[in-house]
Amino acid sequence: MARQYQALWNFPHSMGAIDGKHVVLQCPRNSASEYFNYKNAFSIVLFALADANYNFMFVDVGCQGRISDSGVFTNT
């Protein structure tokens, strides 16, 4: 994996690209502020890890919007 990142992107010692995306939704019933995020909207988090060829290696969907990327990563 690290060789692919080095060869394709000139980015050494990398094992993957990771990021999270908030997917906006209507407020779930009886959720209070569980899904309310810092952008003042209700959301769930889509969190993914991709290889050098844009293929998903890991995906986590459904974590509450109030949790940051590092919090989602900690819980996976």
Legacy VTK file of the C-alpha trace (Angstrom):
# vtk DataFile Version 3.0
C-alpha trace
ASCII
DATASET POLYDATA
POINTS 76 float
0.000 0.000 0.000
2.753 2.449 0.939
4.557 1.716 -2.347
1.399 2.557 -4.313
1.032 5.923 -2.565
4.704 6.663 -3.207
4.515 5.672 -6.900
1.169 7.302 -7.758
1.095 10.365 -5.518
4.703 10.885 -4.367
3.407 10.587 -0.800
5.715 8.246 1.155
4.848 6.078 4.164
1.069 6.362 3.714
-1.301 3.470 4.331
-4.512 5.208 3.226
-6.502 8.415 3.028
-9.176 8.878 5.675
-11.947 11.455 6.027
-15.446 11.974 7.355
-18.479 13.642 5.785
-21.632 14.857 7.501
-24.801 13.681 5.755
-27.632 16.069 6.660
-30.973 14.568 7.711
-34.181 15.523 9.458
-34.125 15.410 13.229
-34.731 11.816 14.364
-37.571 11.417 16.880
-36.596 11.616 20.543
-32.923 12.175 19.709
-32.519 15.514 21.524
-29.075 16.781 20.478
-27.478 13.412 19.649
-27.390 14.135 15.907
-26.970 17.945 16.077
-23.549 18.954 14.717
-21.298 22.019 14.807
-22.789 23.234 11.498
-26.154 23.710 13.260
-27.805 20.837 11.387
-28.782 17.255 12.172
-26.540 14.675 10.536
-24.915 11.272 10.568
-21.253 10.792 9.752
-19.959 8.814 6.764
-16.352 7.878 7.550
-14.114 6.178 4.979
-10.583 4.964 4.345
-9.395 4.750 0.723
-6.308 3.327 -0.971
-4.129 5.044 -3.589
-6.488 3.947 -6.396
-9.633 5.489 -4.779
-10.950 2.098 -3.631
-12.701 2.028 -0.274
-10.914 -0.173 2.250
-13.173 0.666 5.198
-16.482 2.542 5.572
-18.448 3.400 8.706
-21.867 5.052 8.364
-24.312 6.165 11.002
-22.355 7.710 13.857
-24.146 10.693 15.412
-23.356 14.075 13.855
-22.227 15.588 17.150
-19.134 13.340 17.137
-15.988 14.628 15.395
-13.872 12.670 12.878
-11.398 11.743 15.612
-14.248 10.537 17.820
-15.643 8.386 15.010
-12.159 6.958 14.365
-11.763 6.160 18.069
-15.081 4.276 18.084
-14.370 2.171 14.954
LINES 1 77
76 0 1 2 3 4 5 6 7 8 9 10 11 12 13 14 15 16 17 18 19 20 21 22 23 24 25 26 27 28 29 30 31 32 33 34 35 36 37 38 39 40 41 42 43 44 45 46 47 48 49 50 51 52 53 54 55 56 57 58 59 60 61 62 63 64 65 66 67 68 69 70 71 72 73 74 75
